[in-house]
Amino acid sequence: MATEAALNGVKAMQEGEGMKGFKGVLGDVGKGVKAIFDVVEGVGWAEDVKGGEKWLRLPLGRDGSERWEVKLKALRDNLDGTEGIWSKTGEGDD
């Protein structure tokens, strides 16, 4: 099965030099590989994902999604804080 082959490849990289700096990563690498594989193939966990073909990024793990939430809040604050400028720069905005 392709998922098993991908898992074996990740395990081999972790044991070698290729992923030497990633030995302390949070989460389950096998689950991460499964998630990526499922999204690419449109199977398993990804079967119920809506609009999956248009997603550019895939957050993995709760810690990953928490970092996204922090970034999204910062972007929202930036957009809201600069509205007085960007809302005046469109064509026809005087």
PyMOL commands that place a pseudoatom at each C-alpha (Angstrom):
pseudoatom trace, name=CA, resn=MET, resi=1, chain=A, elem=C, hetatm=0, pos=[0.000, 0.000, 0.000]
pseudoatom trace, name=CA, resn=ALA, resi=2, chain=A, elem=C, hetatm=0, pos=[1.261, 3.492, -0.817]
pseudoatom trace, name=CA, resn=THR, resi=3, chain=A, elem=C, hetatm=0, pos=[0.623, 4.785, 2.720]
pseudoatom trace, name=CA, resn=GLU, resi=4, chain=A, elem=C, hetatm=0, pos=[2.851, 2.069, 4.178]
pseudoatom trace, name=CA, resn=ALA, resi=5, chain=A, elem=C, hetatm=0, pos=[5.583, 2.885, 1.664]
pseudoatom trace, name=CA, resn=ALA, resi=6, chain=A, elem=C, hetatm=0, pos=[5.393, 6.570, 2.592]
pseudoatom trace, name=CA, resn=LEU, resi=7, chain=A, elem=C, hetatm=0, pos=[5.574, 5.733, 6.294]
pseudoatom trace, name=CA, resn=ASN, resi=8, chain=A, elem=C, hetatm=0, pos=[8.592, 3.521, 5.696]
pseudoatom trace, name=CA, resn=GLY, resi=9, chain=A, elem=C, hetatm=0, pos=[10.265, 6.350, 3.780]
pseudoatom trace, name=CA, resn=VAL, resi=10, chain=A, elem=C, hetatm=0, pos=[9.667, 8.824, 6.623]
pseudoatom trace, name=CA, resn=LYS, resi=11, chain=A, elem=C, hetatm=0, pos=[10.967, 6.341, 9.203]
pseudoatom trace, name=CA, resn=ALA, resi=12, chain=A, elem=C, hetatm=0, pos=[14.075, 5.761, 7.102]
pseudoatom trace, name=CA, resn=MET, resi=13, chain=A, elem=C, hetatm=0, pos=[14.694, 9.500, 6.841]
pseudoatom trace, name=CA, resn=GLN, resi=14, chain=A, elem=C, hetatm=0, pos=[14.268, 9.942, 10.600]
pseudoatom trace, name=CA, resn=GLU, resi=15, chain=A, elem=C, hetatm=0, pos=[16.781, 7.211, 11.306]
pseudoatom trace, name=CA, resn=GLY, resi=16, chain=A, elem=C, hetatm=0, pos=[19.274, 8.674, 8.847]
pseudoatom trace, name=CA, resn=GLU, resi=17, chain=A, elem=C, hetatm=0, pos=[20.728, 12.122, 8.406]
pseudoatom trace, name=CA, resn=GLY, resi=18, chain=A, elem=C, hetatm=0, pos=[17.859, 13.479, 6.298]
pseudoatom trace, name=CA, resn=MET, resi=19, chain=A, elem=C, hetatm=0, pos=[15.623, 14.389, 9.230]
pseudoatom trace, name=CA, resn=LYS, resi=20, chain=A, elem=C, hetatm=0, pos=[18.268, 14.675, 11.935]
pseudoatom trace, name=CA, resn=GLY, resi=21, chain=A, elem=C, hetatm=0, pos=[16.952, 18.038, 13.152]
pseudoatom trace, name=CA, resn=PHE, resi=22, chain=A, elem=C, hetatm=0, pos=[13.365, 16.809, 13.324]
pseudoatom trace, name=CA, resn=LYS, resi=23, chain=A, elem=C, hetatm=0, pos=[13.699, 14.036, 15.916]
pseudoatom trace, name=CA, resn=GLY, resi=24, chain=A, elem=C, hetatm=0, pos=[11.875, 16.145, 18.519]
pseudoatom trace, name=CA, resn=VAL, resi=25, chain=A, elem=C, hetatm=0, pos=[8.891, 17.169, 16.411]
pseudoatom trace, name=CA, resn=LEU, resi=26, chain=A, elem=C, hetatm=0, pos=[5.522, 17.248, 18.107]
pseudoatom trace, name=CA, resn=GLY, resi=27, chain=A, elem=C, hetatm=0, pos=[2.835, 14.877, 17.001]
pseudoatom trace, name=CA, resn=ASP, resi=28, chain=A, elem=C, hetatm=0, pos=[2.755, 11.559, 15.255]
pseudoatom trace, name=CA, resn=VAL, resi=29, chain=A, elem=C, hetatm=0, pos=[4.723, 11.512, 12.000]
pseudoatom trace, name=CA, resn=GLY, resi=30, chain=A, elem=C, hetatm=0, pos=[2.758, 8.491, 10.783]
pseudoatom trace, name=CA, resn=LYS, resi=31, chain=A, elem=C, hetatm=0, pos=[-0.534, 10.337, 11.243]
pseudoatom trace, name=CA, resn=GLY, resi=32, chain=A, elem=C, hetatm=0, pos=[0.924, 13.342, 9.423]
pseudoatom trace, name=CA, resn=VAL, resi=33, chain=A, elem=C, hetatm=0, pos=[1.937, 11.165, 6.474]
pseudoatom trace, name=CA, resn=LYS, resi=34, chain=A, elem=C, hetatm=0, pos=[-1.519, 9.559, 6.463]
pseudoatom trace, name=CA, resn=ALA, resi=35, chain=A, elem=C, hetatm=0, pos=[-3.202, 12.987, 6.469]
pseudoatom trace, name=CA, resn=ILE, resi=36, chain=A, elem=C, hetatm=0, pos=[-1.105, 14.231, 3.550]
pseudoatom trace, name=CA, resn=PHE, resi=37, chain=A, elem=C, hetatm=0, pos=[-1.595, 11.017, 1.585]
pseudoatom trace, name=CA, resn=ASP, resi=38, chain=A, elem=C, hetatm=0, pos=[-5.357, 11.053, 2.219]
pseudoatom trace, name=CA, resn=VAL, resi=39, chain=A, elem=C, hetatm=0, pos=[-5.640, 14.659, 1.018]
pseudoatom trace, name=CA, resn=VAL, resi=40, chain=A, elem=C, hetatm=0, pos=[-3.623, 13.986, -2.130]
pseudoatom trace, name=CA, resn=GLU, resi=41, chain=A, elem=C, hetatm=0, pos=[-5.654, 10.872, -2.941]
pseudoatom trace, name=CA, resn=GLY, resi=42, chain=A, elem=C, hetatm=0, pos=[-9.010, 12.200, -1.666]
pseudoatom trace, name=CA, resn=VAL, resi=43, chain=A, elem=C, hetatm=0, pos=[-9.532, 9.165, 0.576]
pseudoatom trace, name=CA, resn=GLY, resi=44, chain=A, elem=C, hetatm=0, pos=[-9.718, 8.317, 4.291]
pseudoatom trace, name=CA, resn=TRP, resi=45, chain=A, elem=C, hetatm=0, pos=[-9.713, 11.360, 6.531]
pseudoatom trace, name=CA, resn=ALA, resi=46, chain=A, elem=C, hetatm=0, pos=[-10.014, 13.650, 3.510]
pseudoatom trace, name=CA, resn=GLU, resi=47, chain=A, elem=C, hetatm=0, pos=[-13.206, 12.097, 2.130]
pseudoatom trace, name=CA, resn=ASP, resi=48, chain=A, elem=C, hetatm=0, pos=[-15.407, 14.547, 4.040]
pseudoatom trace, name=CA, resn=VAL, resi=49, chain=A, elem=C, hetatm=0, pos=[-13.221, 17.618, 3.504]
pseudoatom trace, name=CA, resn=LYS, resi=50, chain=A, elem=C, hetatm=0, pos=[-15.098, 20.221, 1.500]
pseudoatom trace, name=CA, resn=GLY, resi=51, chain=A, elem=C, hetatm=0, pos=[-13.228, 22.089, -1.231]
pseudoatom trace, name=CA, resn=GLY, resi=52, chain=A, elem=C, hetatm=0, pos=[-10.035, 20.114, -0.636]
pseudoatom trace, name=CA, resn=GLU, resi=53, chain=A, elem=C, hetatm=0, pos=[-8.794, 20.635, -4.176]
pseudoatom trace, name=CA, resn=LYS, resi=54, chain=A, elem=C, hetatm=0, pos=[-8.435, 24.368, -3.559]
pseudoatom trace, name=CA, resn=TRP, resi=55, chain=A, elem=C, hetatm=0, pos=[-6.514, 24.264, -0.260]
pseudoatom trace, name=CA, resn=LEU, resi=56, chain=A, elem=C, hetatm=0, pos=[-2.977, 25.565, -0.548]
pseudoatom trace, name=CA, resn=ARG, resi=57, chain=A, elem=C, hetatm=0, pos=[-1.855, 24.576, 2.954]
pseudoatom trace, name=CA, resn=LEU, resi=58, chain=A, elem=C, hetatm=0, pos=[-2.639, 21.748, 5.360]
pseudoatom trace, name=CA, resn=PRO, resi=59, chain=A, elem=C, hetatm=0, pos=[-2.161, 22.434, 9.062]
pseudoatom trace, name=CA, resn=LEU, resi=60, chain=A, elem=C, hetatm=0, pos=[-1.105, 19.298, 10.914]
pseudoatom trace, name=CA, resn=GLY, resi=61, chain=A, elem=C, hetatm=0, pos=[-1.684, 18.750, 14.614]
pseudoatom trace, name=CA, resn=ARG, resi=62, chain=A, elem=C, hetatm=0, pos=[-3.342, 20.896, 17.227]
pseudoatom trace, name=CA, resn=ASP, resi=63, chain=A, elem=C, hetatm=0, pos=[-0.152, 22.913, 17.703]
pseudoatom trace, name=CA, resn=GLY, resi=64, chain=A, elem=C, hetatm=0, pos=[-0.101, 23.685, 13.981]
pseudoatom trace, name=CA, resn=SER, resi=65, chain=A, elem=C, hetatm=0, pos=[-3.683, 24.913, 13.975]
pseudoatom trace, name=CA, resn=GLU, resi=66, chain=A, elem=C, hetatm=0, pos=[-3.023, 26.998, 17.111]
pseudoatom trace, name=CA, resn=ARG, resi=67, chain=A, elem=C, hetatm=0, pos=[-0.161, 28.772, 15.294]
pseudoatom trace, name=CA, resn=TRP, resi=68, chain=A, elem=C, hetatm=0, pos=[-2.541, 29.442, 12.395]
pseudoatom trace, name=CA, resn=GLU, resi=69, chain=A, elem=C, hetatm=0, pos=[-5.099, 30.973, 14.791]
pseudoatom trace, name=CA, resn=VAL, resi=70, chain=A, elem=C, hetatm=0, pos=[-2.462, 33.336, 16.212]
pseudoatom trace, name=CA, resn=LYS, resi=71, chain=A, elem=C, hetatm=0, pos=[-1.368, 34.342, 12.696]
pseudoatom trace, name=CA, resn=LEU, resi=72, chain=A, elem=C, hetatm=0, pos=[-4.967, 34.865, 11.559]
pseudoatom trace, name=CA, resn=LYS, resi=73, chain=A, elem=C, hetatm=0, pos=[-5.647, 37.131, 14.545]
pseudoatom trace, name=CA, resn=ALA, resi=74, chain=A, elem=C, hetatm=0, pos=[-2.521, 39.165, 13.780]
pseudoatom trace, name=CA, resn=LEU, resi=75, chain=A, elem=C, hetatm=0, pos=[-3.586, 39.518, 10.140]
pseudoatom trace, name=CA, resn=ARG, resi=76, chain=A, elem=C, hetatm=0, pos=[-7.123, 40.542, 11.156]
pseudoatom trace, name=CA, resn=ASP, resi=77, chain=A, elem=C, hetatm=0, pos=[-5.751, 43.129, 13.606]
pseudoatom trace, name=CA, resn=ASN, resi=78, chain=A, elem=C, hetatm=0, pos=[-3.439, 44.488, 10.880]
pseudoatom trace, name=CA, resn=LEU, resi=79, chain=A, elem=C, hetatm=0, pos=[-6.250, 44.713, 8.334]
pseudoatom trace, name=CA, resn=ASP, resi=80, chain=A, elem=C, hetatm=0, pos=[-8.624, 46.373, 10.793]
pseudoatom trace, name=CA, resn=GLY, resi=81, chain=A, elem=C, hetatm=0, pos=[-5.939, 48.761, 12.041]
pseudoatom trace, name=CA, resn=THR, resi=82, chain=A, elem=C, hetatm=0, pos=[-5.050, 49.983, 8.560]
pseudoatom trace, name=CA, resn=GLU, resi=83, chain=A, elem=C, hetatm=0, pos=[-8.575, 50.208, 7.148]
pseudoatom trace, name=CA, resn=GLY, resi=84, chain=A, elem=C, hetatm=0, pos=[-8.424, 54.002, 7.256]
pseudoatom trace, name=CA, resn=ILE, resi=85, chain=A, elem=C, hetatm=0, pos=[-5.659, 53.809, 4.642]
pseudoatom trace, name=CA, resn=TRP, resi=86, chain=A, elem=C, hetatm=0, pos=[-6.472, 50.839, 2.383]
pseudoatom trace, name=CA, resn=SER, resi=87, chain=A, elem=C, hetatm=0, pos=[-10.145, 51.752, 2.131]
pseudoatom trace, name=CA, resn=LYS, resi=88, chain=A, elem=C, hetatm=0, pos=[-9.171, 55.062, 0.466]
pseudoatom trace, name=CA, resn=THR, resi=89, chain=A, elem=C, hetatm=0, pos=[-6.796, 53.673, -2.153]
pseudoatom trace, name=CA, resn=GLY, resi=90, chain=A, elem=C, hetatm=0, pos=[-9.210, 51.984, -4.563]
pseudoatom trace, name=CA, resn=GLU, resi=91, chain=A, elem=C, hetatm=0, pos=[-10.288, 53.432, -7.879]
pseudoatom trace, name=CA, resn=GLY, resi=92, chain=A, elem=C, hetatm=0, pos=[-13.065, 55.938, -7.256]
pseudoatom trace, name=CA, resn=ASP, resi=93, chain=A, elem=C, hetatm=0, pos=[-12.266, 56.221, -3.518]
pseudoatom trace, name=CA, resn=ASP, resi=94, chain=A, elem=C, hetatm=0, pos=[-11.893, 59.901, -2.749]
for i in range(1, 94): cmd.bond("trace and resi %d" % i, "trace and resi %d" % (i + 1))
show_as sticks, trace
zoom trace
